[in-house]
Amino acid sequence: MAAEELDLEAEYNNRARVPDHPVHIAGWQRDSAAYRESAHCELELAYGPGERHRLDLFYPQSGDGDGPIVLFIHGGYWQSLDKSTSSHLARGANERGLTVAIPSYTLAPAAKLADIVSEIEAAANFVMRRTGRRLVVSGHSAGGHLAACLMARPNALEMPVRTVMPISGLFDLPPLVPTSINKALGLTVEEANRLSPLEWNPPTSGRLIAVVGGAESSEFLRQSHAIVERWGQAGVATRYHEVPGAHHFDVVAGLSTPSDPLVDMLVELAAEA
């Protein structure tokens, strides 16, 4: 079905699609706070001058063998949430021997989307400079968009990002323009096109695994299929992975469990970073 025939508000308004989303977000906050209490971590590291230019580093209890760092970028349509709702998602990778960095970034409308992309590039560069390691980048929803941006804009980075795992990512932004989601973002169609990774020259190597929940809207499924196809044609080794029965707010849950397929895929990507 063509996008103009869809109810784009219904397709993209995930909070309306999942009425019990406050329960999931409260669970993220609770589980994240508990993990920060027990984890080996460094909190509130400044990667830039802004109030929200902060990131947390979570280390494996037994050391990580000098492997790549997982950078996980939170979602919230670039206008809500922060790193404190994702701490628990470091657990699975930590227990498999990987260090995880989780940044916050300035939210819309205080920041334009182009500025948010630049902030995440600054966060990535901070982690690479501090550790001397390459990154495996993952992110949820808006964070999936930012993960793809990092891989597609290597000239902005200390070291190119070669492996990414966006989860329920957004890569084609013009459909958001007529929705309520755009009220804070203030995107024009032109800006939305300019900030869509699907409109950029794709990478010609590396790996991308696009994860999406099986119960998500047709547009979220389309977006993940589209980047797998477009980047795959350009030379990236791509894979599409649906989490069976998952909606937009529980699709990331597996990252907190070391034996989950999502963590298996991060470990796989880390071996090729």
N, C-alpha and C positions, 0 to 999 in steps of 0.2 A: 504494500500500500504506500502510495506517495505521501511524503511528510505533510503536504498541504491538506490531505484528507484526514489526517490524524487529529485527535484532540491533544495538542502538544502539552497543554497544562496537565492533563491526566497522565501523559507518558512520562513527564519529567518531574512532577511534584511527588517525590518519594515519600514525604511525610504524610501526604494525603493518601497515598497508596497503602501505607502501612500504619494504620491508626494507632497501634501500640508502640510506635517508635519511641515515645518518651521512656518506656520501660527498658528498651535496648540501650538508649543513651545513658540512662541512669546506671545500668549494668556496666557499661564501659567505664564510667567514672569510678564506680565502686571497685571494680577489678583492677583498674589502673592504679588507684591509690594503694591498694593492697600490694601490688607488684613492686611499686616504688619502695615500699617499706622493706621488702625482702630481697630485692635485686642488688647486685653489685653494679652501681650506676654513678654517673656524674650528671648532676642536674643543673639546669639554667645556665648553660654555657652560652656566652654572647658571640654570635657570628656576625653581628652588625650593630649599628647605633640605635635602632628602633626599639621600642618597648617590647615588641613581640619577636624581635630577632634573637630568639633563644632556642636552644635545642638540648635534648637529653641524650646521653649515651648509656646504653645498657650492655654490660659485658657478660660473657659466659663465666660461670663460677670457676671453671677449671682452665680458663685461658682459651684463646681462639686460634692459636697457631699461625698468626700473621696473615690470615686470609682477608678477602675483601669485606668491606663494611656494608651491611644492609641499611639503606636510607629509606625509611617509611614516612610517607607524607599523608597527613590526615585529610579527610574530606569535609563536607559542609557547604558545598557550592561556593567556595572561596569567600564565604560571608558568615560562617559560624564555626564553633568548636575550636580546639587548639590541641597541642601535643599531649595535654594531660588526659585526654580521652582515649589515647592509643597506647599507653605504656604497656599494658598487659599483652598487646600484640607482639611485643618483643620476646615473650617467653619461649615460644616454639623455636625460633631461630637461636636464641641464647642456649637452649638446652641441646641444640645440634652443633654448638661450637662457633656460632657467628655473633659478632658484635652488631648492635642495632643502634642507629641514630634516628631520633624523631624530632623534627623541627616544628616550631610554630611559624606563622607568617602573618603580616598585617592583613586584616580582613577588609573586604569591600563593605561599605562605600569609602572607608578611609583610604584605601589603596585601589588603584585601577588594576585590572587583571594583568596588563603588561608589566606593571611594577611587581606584582606578586610572582610572576615568572622569574623576574630578575632577583628577587629575594631568595627564591629556592635555589637559584644558581649560586648565590652567595653562600647559602647554607651548605650546599654540596662541596663547594670549593674549600670552605672552612674545614669540613671533615677530612677531605683529601689531604689538605696541607697539614693538618694536625696529626694524622695517622700515617701519611705516606702510602695509603692503600687506595685501590680502586673501589668503586661502588657497584652494588646491585641495587637498583631502585624499584621500590614498590609504592603503591599509594591507592587510596580508596576514593572513588568517585572524582571529585575535583582533584584529589591527590593523584589519581590515575592520569588525569590530563597533565599535571605538572611532571609526573614521571616520564611521560612520553616526550614532553618538551625538553627535558634534560638529555634524553638520548638523541633527539633530533637537532640539538643546537650545540654540537661539540666545541665549536670555537669559543663558547662562553665559559668553558670549563678547564680546570687544571689538567685533568685527564679525561678522555672521552668515556662516557657511559656506554657500555657495550651490551648490557643485559638489563631488561626491565620486566616487571610483572604488574601492570596496572590491574586493579580490581574494580569492576563496574566503572570503568573510565569514560571520560567525555573527550572525544577527539574531533568532533564536528559541532561547532558551537552555534551557528545561525539558528537552529531550531529553538534555542533557549530565548532568543530575542523577544518573541511575542508573549512569553510566559511571565508569571509573577516572580520567578527566580531572577529575572533581569532587573527588577526594581532597584536592588542594591548595586548590581554590576554596572548598569547604565551602558550596556554594549549597543553600538550600532551594528547593522548587518555587516558593514565593511570591517569594523573592528573584530567582530566575531569570526569572520573569515580569516583575517590576518592572524588571529590567535588560535586557529584550529590546526593541530598537527597534521590532520589529513590533507590540508592545503599546502603544506610545506614540502620541499624536496625531502623525500624519506631517506633514512640511513640506507646504506647499501651492504651492510654486514651487521653482525651481532645477533642477539636472540631476543625475542619478545614473546611472552605468554600472556594473552589477554584473558583474564578471569572475569566471569559474570555469574550472577545467580540465575538459576533456571527459572525462578518465579518472577524475575524482573520484567519490566515493560518491554514491548517489542522494540522500542527505540534504543534501550540500553543493550539489548541483544544485537541490534543492527550495528551500533557503534563499535562494539568489540569485534564483530565479524569484519567490519569495514577496514579497521586498522590491520588486522591479520592479513586480509587480502592485499591491501595497498602496499604495506611494507614488505610482505612476502614476495610480491612481484618485483620489488626493488633489490632483493638479495638478502633481506633479514630472514633468519630461520624463525618462523612464527608458528604459534600454536594457539588454538581457541579452547578454553576449558570452562565448562559450566559446572557450578556447584549444584548438585541436584536439589531441587525444592527450595533453594535459598532465595530470600528477598534482599532488598538493598541494605538492610540493617543487620542481617545475620550472615551475610556472605563472607565477611572477614573473620568470623569467629574461629575458624580453624587455625589461624596464625598463632593462637595462644597454646596450641597443642603440638608437641614435637613430632608426633607420628602422623599428623594430618597431611593429606596430599599437597596442600598449599605450601607447607613447610618443606616437603620433599622437593617441590619445584624451586623454591628459593635456594635450597642447597645445591640443586642441579645447576641453577644459573650462576651461583657463586663459583662453582668449579670452572666456569667458562668466562668469568669476568676478567 
